[in-house]
Amino acid sequence: MHTCELPLSGHLRQLADAGLTRQRRRLDSPVAPHVRVEGQEMLAFASNDYLGLAAHPEIIAALAQGARDWGAGSGASHLVSGHLTAHATLERRLAEFTGFERCLGFSTGYLANLAVTPTLAAGRDDAIFADRLNHASLIDAARLSRARQHRYPHGDMAALERLLARSTAKNKVIVSDAVFSMDGDLAPLCDLFQLAERFDAWLVIDDAHGFGVLGTEGRGSLAHCGLPVHPRILLMATLGKAAGVGGAFVAGSALAIEYLLQKARSYIFTTAQPPAIAVAATKSLEIIQRDEARRVHLRALIQQLRAGCATLPWRLLPSETAIQPLLLGENEQALALSQQLWQRGLWVAAIRPPTVPPGTARLRISLSAAHSEEDVARLVRALRELA
Ligand SMILES: Cc1ncc(COP(=O)(O)O)c(C=O)c1O
């Protein structure tokens, strides 16, 4: 081993000793509930393909047609020469769908989040107020800013109010997941908005897990909570989860979006996503809007799982979304249960620190409209046997 590698091998050993080594599984078939994983047939509860659109024939056809019409790559960043009609169409449809004045497309949700917070709160006299359980991409976004950082306990509006009341910052930005990715619960969006109004702050909402799933026609968490579209809200959502494709967008007032377009480094300094992806995402949006049956079925599966798990020794965290976390506590327990399920042909990811706080390791059961009632019944049966 080369001497520069020595500290790395030490850190890897520490991870292994703490039961925190991560492993990739290789899929030998497209994303779906029934998949072949490294040669083995598995029933998966592990993807974020909440509506079962990742392998939808109309979206696949749109992707292929998009490549024939627009080529494979965009050739440049949006501001240089990589902004094609396919991207512009997707942005316009997303604006119509979300009700915001304007949208800006990104290659990933990670990049979209990096664009928003550090651009709105850039300087030392600005301040960011973030829920402690926010997604890593929102945490990394805050790190890119020179603004003062405040993190409030998960969902604690009284704590947030105290922090805002004390702050003398020039620009204040409140940042929160709408649906928390490892807990499945909803942020108190109306309370967040009221505080943003009272203290004249921006409200940045990451709806990665609500978009497509919640609200009328899948318009997302803001619609689900009855929050009106407002210029002080910036909404981000990814198109790689319920939409089943990839990419992401930020929606907001025309002014705020123009500001991001001019200033956000993770928008400006990266190649625009392949235009065919935008064509596929536009088709996905159409299906999200028209196919209410997928959301109805998903909601029924959520009820079925929750009823089936009620008598287990482990607790399902309170969640009305497709993310249903089963709390185990210790890392080894979560890993062991995940492995026992795996041996029975069931794939449910064990989530451990640093993704979740120490002592709260869990199985993240992820439901999809592509699951059948029998799929969920099989998982419940296995959990009961293993309990
Ligand atoms: C809450 C949340 N925000 C942002 C992202 C990043 O989105 P993307 O996967 O499109 O980069 C994810 C997951 O990946 C997420 O769970």
The ligand as an ORCA input file, in Angstrom:
! r2SCAN-3c Opt
* xyz 0 1
  C     -34.800     15.441     -0.193
  C     -33.883     15.268     -1.360
  N     -33.436     16.356     -1.999
  C     -32.629     16.269     -3.056
  C     -32.208     15.054     -3.532
  C     -31.276     15.028     -4.704
  O     -31.977     14.814     -5.873
  P     -31.251     14.103     -7.109
  O     -31.232     12.650     -6.797
  O     -32.077     14.447     -8.283
  O     -29.862     14.675     -7.170
  C     -32.645     13.883     -2.899
  C     -32.265     12.512     -3.316
  O     -31.500     12.159     -4.081
  C     -33.498     13.995     -1.784
  O     -33.922     12.904     -1.150
*
